[in-house]
Amino acid sequence: MPMMHEGEFDMTTGAGLVACPRCDALHVEEELEPGETARCIRCNSVLARPRLGAFTRIIALSFASLVLLVGAVFFPFLEISRMGFGNQTSLFGVAMAFSHGPLMPLTVALLLTIVGLPAFRAILLVYTLLPLTRGKRPWRYAVWAFRSSEQLRPWSMAEIFVIGTAIALVKVGGLATVSFGPAFWAFCGLIFVNAASNAFTSATTIWDAIEDAGVATDGREMMDGRYT
């Protein structure tokens, strides 16, 4: 059901209007019931999709992604063996091996993009949604936290690392026997967890929940009618 022709909005401030994130078409916002979907009348993109228990599911998936990231970093990632000799390593072991010398900046950047950004985004989502699931006011800087999590979404791509690793191992497979460790499968599980979390995340619904809880959209908390 598209959000159009109903509701009220302020022509001066634009309050009550929703812009499509894909084509920028403006729609008049209206309340949706759980299970209903608001789509853009121009490009048919999903604008809002409230679901019962969505916030709780997002929090649970965020914790699951943090657990998988810990396993992906410290558990063995792969094992290479040839002529009776073998060696296995983890991402943490690789980082420590290249933690000195000119490759250290590259190692730090690799860990930040593969592990740091997904973990930080999961923490931001938990920080934003945990008070809302309990019917309480959002914590301070909840607006900044959720805005940052949305900005980090395009950069949180564990699947790119897994695909790149698989392509590299295809070439190595002709020289030695390669077997995947628990960390590799943890990364594969992380892909599905992130996909499920993105499916349940409706930015419009979360912004509305934050605003309804008394947090101004400009990032300042509103207490007793005043901004602090």
Biotite code that builds the C-alpha atoms (Angstrom):
import biotite.structure as struc

atoms = struc.array([
    struc.Atom([0.000, 0.000, 0.000], chain_id="A", res_id=1, res_name="MET", atom_name="CA", element="C"),
    struc.Atom([1.718, 3.229, -1.124], chain_id="A", res_id=2, res_name="PRO", atom_name="CA", element="C"),
    struc.Atom([1.914, 6.145, 1.268], chain_id="A", res_id=3, res_name="MET", atom_name="CA", element="C"),
    struc.Atom([0.119, 8.843, -0.701], chain_id="A", res_id=4, res_name="MET", atom_name="CA", element="C"),
    struc.Atom([-2.909, 11.139, -0.677], chain_id="A", res_id=5, res_name="HIS", atom_name="CA", element="C"),
    struc.Atom([-3.577, 10.654, 3.044], chain_id="A", res_id=6, res_name="GLU", atom_name="CA", element="C"),
    struc.Atom([-2.291, 12.060, 6.306], chain_id="A", res_id=7, res_name="GLY", atom_name="CA", element="C"),
    struc.Atom([-1.112, 15.512, 7.188], chain_id="A", res_id=8, res_name="GLU", atom_name="CA", element="C"),
    struc.Atom([2.174, 17.270, 6.607], chain_id="A", res_id=9, res_name="PHE", atom_name="CA", element="C"),
    struc.Atom([3.780, 20.604, 7.271], chain_id="A", res_id=10, res_name="ASP", atom_name="CA", element="C"),
    struc.Atom([4.576, 22.492, 4.051], chain_id="A", res_id=11, res_name="MET", atom_name="CA", element="C"),
    struc.Atom([7.149, 24.612, 5.902], chain_id="A", res_id=12, res_name="THR", atom_name="CA", element="C"),
    struc.Atom([9.267, 21.906, 7.566], chain_id="A", res_id=13, res_name="THR", atom_name="CA", element="C"),
    struc.Atom([8.343, 18.909, 5.442], chain_id="A", res_id=14, res_name="GLY", atom_name="CA", element="C"),
    struc.Atom([7.273, 16.958, 8.495], chain_id="A", res_id=15, res_name="ALA", atom_name="CA", element="C"),
    struc.Atom([4.977, 14.087, 7.567], chain_id="A", res_id=16, res_name="GLY", atom_name="CA", element="C"),
    struc.Atom([6.657, 13.483, 4.218], chain_id="A", res_id=17, res_name="LEU", atom_name="CA", element="C"),
    struc.Atom([8.724, 10.439, 3.287], chain_id="A", res_id=18, res_name="VAL", atom_name="CA", element="C"),
    struc.Atom([11.275, 10.454, 0.458], chain_id="A", res_id=19, res_name="ALA", atom_name="CA", element="C"),
    struc.Atom([11.981, 7.290, -1.504], chain_id="A", res_id=20, res_name="CYS", atom_name="CA", element="C"),
    struc.Atom([15.639, 6.318, -0.944], chain_id="A", res_id=21, res_name="PRO", atom_name="CA", element="C"),
    struc.Atom([15.971, 5.227, -4.577], chain_id="A", res_id=22, res_name="ARG", atom_name="CA", element="C"),
    struc.Atom([14.192, 7.868, -6.696], chain_id="A", res_id=23, res_name="CYS", atom_name="CA", element="C"),
    struc.Atom([13.571, 10.669, -4.127], chain_id="A", res_id=24, res_name="ASP", atom_name="CA", element="C"),
    struc.Atom([9.833, 10.779, -4.790], chain_id="A", res_id=25, res_name="ALA", atom_name="CA", element="C"),
    struc.Atom([7.944, 12.396, -1.898], chain_id="A", res_id=26, res_name="LEU", atom_name="CA", element="C"),
    struc.Atom([5.004, 10.665, -0.261], chain_id="A", res_id=27, res_name="HIS", atom_name="CA", element="C"),
    struc.Atom([2.634, 11.693, 2.500], chain_id="A", res_id=28, res_name="VAL", atom_name="CA", element="C"),
    struc.Atom([3.287, 9.498, 5.511], chain_id="A", res_id=29, res_name="GLU", atom_name="CA", element="C"),
    struc.Atom([0.477, 7.519, 7.063], chain_id="A", res_id=30, res_name="GLU", atom_name="CA", element="C"),
    struc.Atom([0.286, 4.952, 9.833], chain_id="A", res_id=31, res_name="GLU", atom_name="CA", element="C"),
    struc.Atom([0.729, 1.329, 8.805], chain_id="A", res_id=32, res_name="LEU", atom_name="CA", element="C"),
    struc.Atom([-0.509, -1.751, 10.570], chain_id="A", res_id=33, res_name="GLU", atom_name="CA", element="C"),
    struc.Atom([1.884, -4.673, 11.210], chain_id="A", res_id=34, res_name="PRO", atom_name="CA", element="C"),
    struc.Atom([2.133, -6.716, 8.028], chain_id="A", res_id=35, res_name="GLY", atom_name="CA", element="C"),
    struc.Atom([1.326, -3.832, 5.673], chain_id="A", res_id=36, res_name="GLU", atom_name="CA", element="C"),
    struc.Atom([3.914, -2.547, 3.221], chain_id="A", res_id=37, res_name="THR", atom_name="CA", element="C"),
    struc.Atom([4.348, 0.969, 1.876], chain_id="A", res_id=38, res_name="ALA", atom_name="CA", element="C"),
    struc.Atom([5.892, 1.169, -1.590], chain_id="A", res_id=39, res_name="ARG", atom_name="CA", element="C"),
    struc.Atom([6.982, 4.053, -3.780], chain_id="A", res_id=40, res_name="CYS", atom_name="CA", element="C"),
    struc.Atom([4.386, 4.953, -6.402], chain_id="A", res_id=41, res_name="ILE", atom_name="CA", element="C"),
    struc.Atom([7.163, 5.729, -8.899], chain_id="A", res_id=42, res_name="ARG", atom_name="CA", element="C"),
    struc.Atom([9.731, 2.895, -8.600], chain_id="A", res_id=43, res_name="CYS", atom_name="CA", element="C"),
    struc.Atom([7.864, 0.449, -6.313], chain_id="A", res_id=44, res_name="ASN", atom_name="CA", element="C"),
    struc.Atom([10.684, 0.410, -3.740], chain_id="A", res_id=45, res_name="SER", atom_name="CA", element="C"),
    struc.Atom([9.749, -0.555, -0.184], chain_id="A", res_id=46, res_name="VAL", atom_name="CA", element="C"),
    struc.Atom([9.410, 2.538, 2.000], chain_id="A", res_id=47, res_name="LEU", atom_name="CA", element="C"),
    struc.Atom([8.203, 0.926, 5.226], chain_id="A", res_id=48, res_name="ALA", atom_name="CA", element="C"),
    struc.Atom([7.311, -2.575, 6.343], chain_id="A", res_id=49, res_name="ARG", atom_name="CA", element="C"),
    struc.Atom([6.404, -2.796, 10.040], chain_id="A", res_id=50, res_name="PRO", atom_name="CA", element="C"),
    struc.Atom([6.441, -6.305, 11.504], chain_id="A", res_id=51, res_name="ARG", atom_name="CA", element="C"),
    struc.Atom([5.532, -7.564, 14.928], chain_id="A", res_id=52, res_name="LEU", atom_name="CA", element="C"),
    struc.Atom([8.646, -8.399, 16.931], chain_id="A", res_id=53, res_name="GLY", atom_name="CA", element="C"),
    struc.Atom([10.980, -7.051, 14.236], chain_id="A", res_id=54, res_name="ALA", atom_name="CA", element="C"),
    struc.Atom([13.097, -5.050, 16.712], chain_id="A", res_id=55, res_name="PHE", atom_name="CA", element="C"),
    struc.Atom([13.618, -8.098, 18.932], chain_id="A", res_id=56, res_name="THR", atom_name="CA", element="C"),
    struc.Atom([14.626, -10.194, 15.939], chain_id="A", res_id=57, res_name="ARG", atom_name="CA", element="C"),
    struc.Atom([17.102, -7.570, 14.765], chain_id="A", res_id=58, res_name="ILE", atom_name="CA", element="C"),
    struc.Atom([18.696, -7.480, 18.223], chain_id="A", res_id=59, res_name="ILE", atom_name="CA", element="C"),
    struc.Atom([18.925, -11.274, 18.322], chain_id="A", res_id=60, res_name="ALA", atom_name="CA", element="C"),
    struc.Atom([20.489, -11.357, 14.852], chain_id="A", res_id=61, res_name="LEU", atom_name="CA", element="C"),
    struc.Atom([22.946, -8.620, 15.858], chain_id="A", res_id=62, res_name="SER", atom_name="CA", element="C"),
    struc.Atom([24.112, -10.664, 18.848], chain_id="A", res_id=63, res_name="PHE", atom_name="CA", element="C"),
    struc.Atom([24.374, -13.723, 16.595], chain_id="A", res_id=64, res_name="ALA", atom_name="CA", element="C"),
    struc.Atom([26.567, -11.787, 14.159], chain_id="A", res_id=65, res_name="SER", atom_name="CA", element="C"),
    struc.Atom([28.860, -10.705, 17.015], chain_id="A", res_id=66, res_name="LEU", atom_name="CA", element="C"),
    struc.Atom([29.251, -14.324, 18.140], chain_id="A", res_id=67, res_name="VAL", atom_name="CA", element="C"),
    struc.Atom([29.989, -15.437, 14.581], chain_id="A", res_id=68, res_name="LEU", atom_name="CA", element="C"),
    struc.Atom([32.552, -12.653, 14.164], chain_id="A", res_id=69, res_name="LEU", atom_name="CA", element="C"),
    struc.Atom([34.416, -13.776, 17.289], chain_id="A", res_id=70, res_name="VAL", atom_name="CA", element="C"),
    struc.Atom([34.542, -17.324, 15.941], chain_id="A", res_id=71, res_name="GLY", atom_name="CA", element="C"),
    struc.Atom([35.554, -16.101, 12.489], chain_id="A", res_id=72, res_name="ALA", atom_name="CA", element="C"),
    struc.Atom([38.508, -14.197, 13.901], chain_id="A", res_id=73, res_name="VAL", atom_name="CA", element="C"),
    struc.Atom([39.952, -16.673, 16.400], chain_id="A", res_id=74, res_name="PHE", atom_name="CA", element="C"),
    struc.Atom([38.959, -20.104, 15.063], chain_id="A", res_id=75, res_name="PHE", atom_name="CA", element="C"),
    struc.Atom([41.056, -21.760, 12.314], chain_id="A", res_id=76, res_name="PRO", atom_name="CA", element="C"),
    struc.Atom([40.087, -20.320, 8.950], chain_id="A", res_id=77, res_name="PHE", atom_name="CA", element="C"),
    struc.Atom([41.679, -22.893, 6.671], chain_id="A", res_id=78, res_name="LEU", atom_name="CA", element="C"),
    struc.Atom([44.273, -25.646, 6.599], chain_id="A", res_id=79, res_name="GLU", atom_name="CA", element="C"),
    struc.Atom([46.746, -26.299, 3.786], chain_id="A", res_id=80, res_name="ILE", atom_name="CA", element="C"),
    struc.Atom([48.522, -29.638, 3.550], chain_id="A", res_id=81, res_name="SER", atom_name="CA", element="C"),
    struc.Atom([50.929, -31.171, 1.047], chain_id="A", res_id=82, res_name="ARG", atom_name="CA", element="C"),
    struc.Atom([53.073, -34.307, 1.138], chain_id="A", res_id=83, res_name="MET", atom_name="CA", element="C"),
    struc.Atom([52.190, -35.011, 4.762], chain_id="A", res_id=84, res_name="GLY", atom_name="CA", element="C"),
    struc.Atom([52.918, -31.497, 5.977], chain_id="A", res_id=85, res_name="PHE", atom_name="CA", element="C"),
    struc.Atom([50.119, -29.167, 6.966], chain_id="A", res_id=86, res_name="GLY", atom_name="CA", element="C"),
    struc.Atom([49.468, -25.841, 8.563], chain_id="A", res_id=87, res_name="ASN", atom_name="CA", element="C"),
    struc.Atom([46.333, -24.054, 9.709], chain_id="A", res_id=88, res_name="GLN", atom_name="CA", element="C"),
    struc.Atom([45.803, -20.451, 10.589], chain_id="A", res_id=89, res_name="THR", atom_name="CA", element="C"),
    struc.Atom([43.160, -17.986, 11.732], chain_id="A", res_id=90, res_name="SER", atom_name="CA", element="C"),
    struc.Atom([42.525, -14.399, 10.731], chain_id="A", res_id=91, res_name="LEU", atom_name="CA", element="C"),
    struc.Atom([43.965, -13.271, 14.043], chain_id="A", res_id=92, res_name="PHE", atom_name="CA", element="C"),
    struc.Atom([47.115, -15.307, 13.383], chain_id="A", res_id=93, res_name="GLY", atom_name="CA", element="C"),
    struc.Atom([47.475, -13.782, 9.945], chain_id="A", res_id=94, res_name="VAL", atom_name="CA", element="C"),
    struc.Atom([47.043, -10.306, 11.394], chain_id="A", res_id=95, res_name="ALA", atom_name="CA", element="C"),
    struc.Atom([49.712, -10.958, 13.995], chain_id="A", res_id=96, res_name="MET", atom_name="CA", element="C"),
    struc.Atom([52.085, -12.329, 11.357], chain_id="A", res_id=97, res_name="ALA", atom_name="CA", element="C"),
    struc.Atom([51.839, -9.097, 9.373], chain_id="A", res_id=98, res_name="PHE", atom_name="CA", element="C"),
    struc.Atom([51.562, -6.759, 12.348], chain_id="A", res_id=99, res_name="SER", atom_name="CA", element="C"),
    struc.Atom([55.095, -5.479, 11.832], chain_id="A", res_id=100, res_name="HIS", atom_name="CA", element="C"),
    struc.Atom([56.691, -3.786, 8.889], chain_id="A", res_id=101, res_name="GLY", atom_name="CA", element="C"),
    struc.Atom([55.247, -2.009, 5.857], chain_id="A", res_id=102, res_name="PRO", atom_name="CA", element="C"),
    struc.Atom([52.218, -4.350, 5.630], chain_id="A", res_id=103, res_name="LEU", atom_name="CA", element="C"),
    struc.Atom([50.857, -3.352, 9.038], chain_id="A", res_id=104, res_name="MET", atom_name="CA", element="C"),
    struc.Atom([48.555, -0.563, 7.675], chain_id="A", res_id=105, res_name="PRO", atom_name="CA", element="C"),
    struc.Atom([47.126, -3.025, 5.157], chain_id="A", res_id=106, res_name="LEU", atom_name="CA", element="C"),
    struc.Atom([46.495, -5.573, 7.898], chain_id="A", res_id=107, res_name="THR", atom_name="CA", element="C"),
    struc.Atom([44.747, -3.005, 10.089], chain_id="A", res_id=108, res_name="VAL", atom_name="CA", element="C"),
    struc.Atom([42.576, -1.848, 7.188], chain_id="A", res_id=109, res_name="ALA", atom_name="CA", element="C"),
    struc.Atom([41.694, -5.458, 6.362], chain_id="A", res_id=110, res_name="LEU", atom_name="CA", element="C"),
    struc.Atom([40.574, -6.235, 9.902], chain_id="A", res_id=111, res_name="LEU", atom_name="CA", element="C"),
    struc.Atom([38.575, -3.014, 10.130], chain_id="A", res_id=112, res_name="LEU", atom_name="CA", element="C"),
    struc.Atom([36.632, -3.643, 6.929], chain_id="A", res_id=113, res_name="THR", atom_name="CA", element="C"),
    struc.Atom([36.088, -7.377, 7.468], chain_id="A", res_id=114, res_name="ILE", atom_name="CA", element="C"),
    struc.Atom([35.504, -7.504, 11.224], chain_id="A", res_id=115, res_name="VAL", atom_name="CA", element="C"),
    struc.Atom([35.382, -4.019, 12.712], chain_id="A", res_id=116, res_name="GLY", atom_name="CA", element="C"),
    struc.Atom([32.617, -2.481, 10.590], chain_id="A", res_id=117, res_name="LEU", atom_name="CA", element="C"),
    struc.Atom([30.128, -5.389, 10.859], chain_id="A", res_id=118, res_name="PRO", atom_name="CA", element="C"),
    struc.Atom([30.741, -5.636, 14.618], chain_id="A", res_id=119, res_name="ALA", atom_name="CA", element="C"),
    struc.Atom([30.375, -1.883, 15.130], chain_id="A", res_id=120, res_name="PHE", atom_name="CA", element="C"),
    struc.Atom([27.166, -1.809, 13.085], chain_id="A", res_id=121, res_name="ARG", atom_name="CA", element="C"),
    struc.Atom([25.690, -4.665, 15.119], chain_id="A", res_id=122, res_name="ALA", atom_name="CA", element="C"),
    struc.Atom([26.507, -2.826, 18.346], chain_id="A", res_id=123, res_name="ILE", atom_name="CA", element="C"),
    struc.Atom([24.890, 0.361, 17.027], chain_id="A", res_id=124, res_name="LEU", atom_name="CA", element="C"),
    struc.Atom([21.687, -1.509, 16.157], chain_id="A", res_id=125, res_name="LEU", atom_name="CA", element="C"),
    struc.Atom([21.511, -3.078, 19.616], chain_id="A", res_id=126, res_name="VAL", atom_name="CA", element="C"),
    struc.Atom([22.150, 0.321, 21.219], chain_id="A", res_id=127, res_name="TYR", atom_name="CA", element="C"),
    struc.Atom([19.336, 1.880, 19.192], chain_id="A", res_id=128, res_name="THR", atom_name="CA", element="C"),
    struc.Atom([16.672, -0.807, 19.476], chain_id="A", res_id=129, res_name="LEU", atom_name="CA", element="C"),
    struc.Atom([17.131, -2.312, 22.943], chain_id="A", res_id=130, res_name="LEU", atom_name="CA", element="C"),
    struc.Atom([15.287, 0.480, 24.830], chain_id="A", res_id=131, res_name="PRO", atom_name="CA", element="C"),
    struc.Atom([12.532, 0.543, 22.194], chain_id="A", res_id=132, res_name="LEU", atom_name="CA", element="C"),
    struc.Atom([11.762, -3.145, 22.672], chain_id="A", res_id=133, res_name="THR", atom_name="CA", element="C"),
    struc.Atom([11.217, -2.458, 26.387], chain_id="A", res_id=134, res_name="ARG", atom_name="CA", element="C"),
    struc.Atom([8.917, 0.486, 25.764], chain_id="A", res_id=135, res_name="GLY", atom_name="CA", element="C"),
    struc.Atom([11.424, 2.976, 27.153], chain_id="A", res_id=136, res_name="LYS", atom_name="CA", element="C"),
    struc.Atom([12.921, 6.177, 25.818], chain_id="A", res_id=137, res_name="ARG", atom_name="CA", element="C"),
    struc.Atom([15.883, 5.649, 23.485], chain_id="A", res_id=138, res_name="PRO", atom_name="CA", element="C"),
    struc.Atom([19.289, 6.132, 24.977], chain_id="A", res_id=139, res_name="TRP", atom_name="CA", element="C"),
    struc.Atom([21.213, 9.305, 24.355], chain_id="A", res_id=140, res_name="ARG", atom_name="CA", element="C"),
    struc.Atom([22.680, 9.588, 20.827], chain_id="A", res_id=141, res_name="TYR", atom_name="CA", element="C"),
    struc.Atom([20.307, 6.889, 19.542], chain_id="A", res_id=142, res_name="ALA", atom_name="CA", element="C"),
    struc.Atom([19.656, 9.014, 16.439], chain_id="A", res_id=143, res_name="VAL", atom_name="CA", element="C"),
    struc.Atom([23.363, 9.256, 15.696], chain_id="A", res_id=144, res_name="TRP", atom_name="CA", element="C"),
    struc.Atom([23.802, 5.521, 16.341], chain_id="A", res_id=145, res_name="ALA", atom_name="CA", element="C"),
    struc.Atom([21.100, 4.440, 13.915], chain_id="A", res_id=146, res_name="PHE", atom_name="CA", element="C"),
    struc.Atom([22.132, 6.977, 11.285], chain_id="A", res_id=147, res_name="ARG", atom_name="CA", element="C"),
    struc.Atom([25.700, 5.667, 11.502], chain_id="A", res_id=148, res_name="SER", atom_name="CA", element="C"),
    struc.Atom([24.530, 2.064, 11.220], chain_id="A", res_id=149, res_name="SER", atom_name="CA", element="C"),
    struc.Atom([22.661, 2.915, 8.033], chain_id="A", res_id=150, res_name="GLU", atom_name="CA", element="C"),
    struc.Atom([25.721, 4.667, 6.608], chain_id="A", res_id=151, res_name="GLN", atom_name="CA", element="C"),
    struc.Atom([27.874, 1.618, 7.381], chain_id="A", res_id=152, res_name="LEU", atom_name="CA", element="C"),
    struc.Atom([25.479, -0.858, 5.775], chain_id="A", res_id=153, res_name="ARG", atom_name="CA", element="C"),
    struc.Atom([27.020, -0.680, 2.253], chain_id="A", res_id=154, res_name="PRO", atom_name="CA", element="C"),
    struc.Atom([30.486, -1.294, 3.740], chain_id="A", res_id=155, res_name="TRP", atom_name="CA", element="C"),
    struc.Atom([29.486, -4.274, 5.878], chain_id="A", res_id=156, res_name="SER", atom_name="CA", element="C"),
    struc.Atom([29.909, -6.978, 3.256], chain_id="A", res_id=157, res_name="MET", atom_name="CA", element="C"),
    struc.Atom([31.321, -10.227, 4.598], chain_id="A", res_id=158, res_name="ALA", atom_name="CA", element="C"),
    struc.Atom([30.218, -11.972, 1.413], chain_id="A", res_id=159, res_name="GLU", atom_name="CA", element="C"),
    struc.Atom([32.815, -10.059, -0.603], chain_id="A", res_id=160, res_name="ILE", atom_name="CA", element="C"),
    struc.Atom([35.586, -11.432, 1.611], chain_id="A", res_id=161, res_name="PHE", atom_name="CA", element="C"),
    struc.Atom([34.224, -14.987, 1.353], chain_id="A", res_id=162, res_name="VAL", atom_name="CA", element="C"),
    struc.Atom([33.931, -14.806, -2.430], chain_id="A", res_id=163, res_name="ILE", atom_name="CA", element="C"),
    struc.Atom([37.449, -13.378, -2.757], chain_id="A", res_id=164, res_name="GLY", atom_name="CA", element="C"),
    struc.Atom([38.833, -16.098, -0.493], chain_id="A", res_id=165, res_name="THR", atom_name="CA", element="C"),
    struc.Atom([37.062, -18.829, -2.467], chain_id="A", res_id=166, res_name="ALA", atom_name="CA", element="C"),
    struc.Atom([38.481, -17.522, -5.752], chain_id="A", res_id=167, res_name="ILE", atom_name="CA", element="C"),
    struc.Atom([42.003, -17.419, -4.310], chain_id="A", res_id=168, res_name="ALA", atom_name="CA", element="C"),
    struc.Atom([41.699, -20.946, -2.900], chain_id="A", res_id=169, res_name="LEU", atom_name="CA", element="C"),
    struc.Atom([40.649, -22.314, -6.292], chain_id="A", res_id=170, res_name="VAL", atom_name="CA", element="C"),
    struc.Atom([44.108, -21.421, -7.573], chain_id="A", res_id=171, res_name="LYS", atom_name="CA", element="C"),
    struc.Atom([45.864, -22.719, -4.456], chain_id="A", res_id=172, res_name="VAL", atom_name="CA", element="C"),
    struc.Atom([43.891, -25.975, -4.676], chain_id="A", res_id=173, res_name="GLY", atom_name="CA", element="C"),
    struc.Atom([46.029, -27.112, -7.617], chain_id="A", res_id=174, res_name="GLY", atom_name="CA", element="C"),
    struc.Atom([49.191, -26.910, -5.530], chain_id="A", res_id=175, res_name="LEU", atom_name="CA", element="C"),
    struc.Atom([48.062, -28.304, -2.178], chain_id="A", res_id=176, res_name="ALA", atom_name="CA", element="C"),
    struc.Atom([45.111, -29.770, -0.331], chain_id="A", res_id=177, res_name="THR", atom_name="CA", element="C"),
    struc.Atom([42.955, -27.021, 1.159], chain_id="A", res_id=178, res_name="VAL", atom_name="CA", element="C"),
    struc.Atom([40.294, -27.626, 3.802], chain_id="A", res_id=179, res_name="SER", atom_name="CA", element="C"),
    struc.Atom([38.061, -24.987, 5.334], chain_id="A", res_id=180, res_name="PHE", atom_name="CA", element="C"),
    struc.Atom([38.007, -24.447, 9.084], chain_id="A", res_id=181, res_name="GLY", atom_name="CA", element="C"),
    struc.Atom([35.201, -23.316, 11.413], chain_id="A", res_id=182, res_name="PRO", atom_name="CA", element="C"),
    struc.Atom([35.990, -19.645, 10.810], chain_id="A", res_id=183, res_name="ALA", atom_name="CA", element="C"),
    struc.Atom([35.201, -19.935, 7.103], chain_id="A", res_id=184, res_name="PHE", atom_name="CA", element="C"),
    struc.Atom([31.790, -21.441, 7.834], chain_id="A", res_id=185, res_name="TRP", atom_name="CA", element="C"),
    struc.Atom([31.243, -18.762, 10.487], chain_id="A", res_id=186, res_name="ALA", atom_name="CA", element="C"),
    struc.Atom([31.709, -16.157, 7.784], chain_id="A", res_id=187, res_name="PHE", atom_name="CA", element="C"),
    struc.Atom([29.241, -18.013, 5.565], chain_id="A", res_id=188, res_name="CYS", atom_name="CA", element="C"),
    struc.Atom([26.738, -18.028, 8.426], chain_id="A", res_id=189, res_name="GLY", atom_name="CA", element="C"),
    struc.Atom([27.374, -14.318, 8.944], chain_id="A", res_id=190, res_name="LEU", atom_name="CA", element="C"),
    struc.Atom([26.231, -13.661, 5.379], chain_id="A", res_id=191, res_name="ILE", atom_name="CA", element="C"),
    struc.Atom([22.836, -15.228, 6.025], chain_id="A", res_id=192, res_name="PHE", atom_name="CA", element="C"),
    struc.Atom([22.509, -13.508, 9.412], chain_id="A", res_id=193, res_name="VAL", atom_name="CA", element="C"),
    struc.Atom([23.211, -10.109, 7.879], chain_id="A", res_id=194, res_name="ASN", atom_name="CA", element="C"),
    struc.Atom([20.764, -10.789, 5.051], chain_id="A", res_id=195, res_name="ALA", atom_name="CA", element="C"),
    struc.Atom([18.046, -11.696, 7.564], chain_id="A", res_id=196, res_name="ALA", atom_name="CA", element="C"),
    struc.Atom([18.812, -8.604, 9.658], chain_id="A", res_id=197, res_name="SER", atom_name="CA", element="C"),
    struc.Atom([18.554, -6.341, 6.599], chain_id="A", res_id=198, res_name="ASN", atom_name="CA", element="C"),
    struc.Atom([15.252, -7.968, 5.654], chain_id="A", res_id=199, res_name="ALA", atom_name="CA", element="C"),
    struc.Atom([13.762, -7.162, 9.064], chain_id="A", res_id=200, res_name="PHE", atom_name="CA", element="C"),
    struc.Atom([15.235, -3.648, 9.223], chain_id="A", res_id=201, res_name="THR", atom_name="CA", element="C"),
    struc.Atom([12.898, -0.922, 8.035], chain_id="A", res_id=202, res_name="SER", atom_name="CA", element="C"),
    struc.Atom([14.628, 2.426, 8.431], chain_id="A", res_id=203, res_name="ALA", atom_name="CA", element="C"),
    struc.Atom([11.356, 4.366, 8.235], chain_id="A", res_id=204, res_name="THR", atom_name="CA", element="C"),
    struc.Atom([9.754, 2.257, 10.956], chain_id="A", res_id=205, res_name="THR", atom_name="CA", element="C"),
    struc.Atom([12.755, 2.661, 13.259], chain_id="A", res_id=206, res_name="ILE", atom_name="CA", element="C"),
    struc.Atom([12.916, 6.416, 12.700], chain_id="A", res_id=207, res_name="TRP", atom_name="CA", element="C"),
    struc.Atom([9.206, 6.680, 13.513], chain_id="A", res_id=208, res_name="ASP", atom_name="CA", element="C"),
    struc.Atom([9.689, 4.633, 16.686], chain_id="A", res_id=209, res_name="ALA", atom_name="CA", element="C"),
    struc.Atom([12.537, 6.881, 17.805], chain_id="A", res_id=210, res_name="ILE", atom_name="CA", element="C"),
    struc.Atom([10.556, 10.019, 17.047], chain_id="A", res_id=211, res_name="GLU", atom_name="CA", element="C"),
    struc.Atom([7.456, 8.724, 18.815], chain_id="A", res_id=212, res_name="ASP", atom_name="CA", element="C"),
    struc.Atom([9.604, 7.978, 21.864], chain_id="A", res_id=213, res_name="ALA", atom_name="CA", element="C"),
    struc.Atom([10.524, 11.660, 22.155], chain_id="A", res_id=214, res_name="GLY", atom_name="CA", element="C"),
    struc.Atom([13.845, 11.960, 20.329], chain_id="A", res_id=215, res_name="VAL", atom_name="CA", element="C"),
    struc.Atom([14.078, 14.828, 17.895], chain_id="A", res_id=216, res_name="ALA", atom_name="CA", element="C"),
    struc.Atom([15.164, 14.005, 14.367], chain_id="A", res_id=217, res_name="THR", atom_name="CA", element="C"),
    struc.Atom([18.073, 16.413, 14.554], chain_id="A", res_id=218, res_name="ASP", atom_name="CA", element="C"),
    struc.Atom([19.836, 14.220, 17.092], chain_id="A", res_id=219, res_name="GLY", atom_name="CA", element="C"),
    struc.Atom([19.040, 16.097, 20.307], chain_id="A", res_id=220, res_name="ARG", atom_name="CA", element="C"),
    struc.Atom([17.000, 14.555, 23.088], chain_id="A", res_id=221, res_name="GLU", atom_name="CA", element="C"),
    struc.Atom([13.764, 16.317, 23.979], chain_id="A", res_id=222, res_name="MET", atom_name="CA", element="C"),
    struc.Atom([12.970, 16.412, 27.693], chain_id="A", res_id=223, res_name="MET", atom_name="CA", element="C"),
    struc.Atom([9.824, 18.168, 28.998], chain_id="A", res_id=224, res_name="ASP", atom_name="CA", element="C"),
    struc.Atom([9.365, 19.966, 25.676], chain_id="A", res_id=225, res_name="GLY", atom_name="CA", element="C"),
    struc.Atom([12.904, 21.335, 25.562], chain_id="A", res_id=226, res_name="ARG", atom_name="CA", element="C"),
    struc.Atom([15.935, 20.226, 23.619], chain_id="A", res_id=227, res_name="TYR", atom_name="CA", element="C"),
    struc.Atom([18.989, 19.207, 25.627], chain_id="A", res_id=228, res_name="THR", atom_name="CA", element="C"),
])
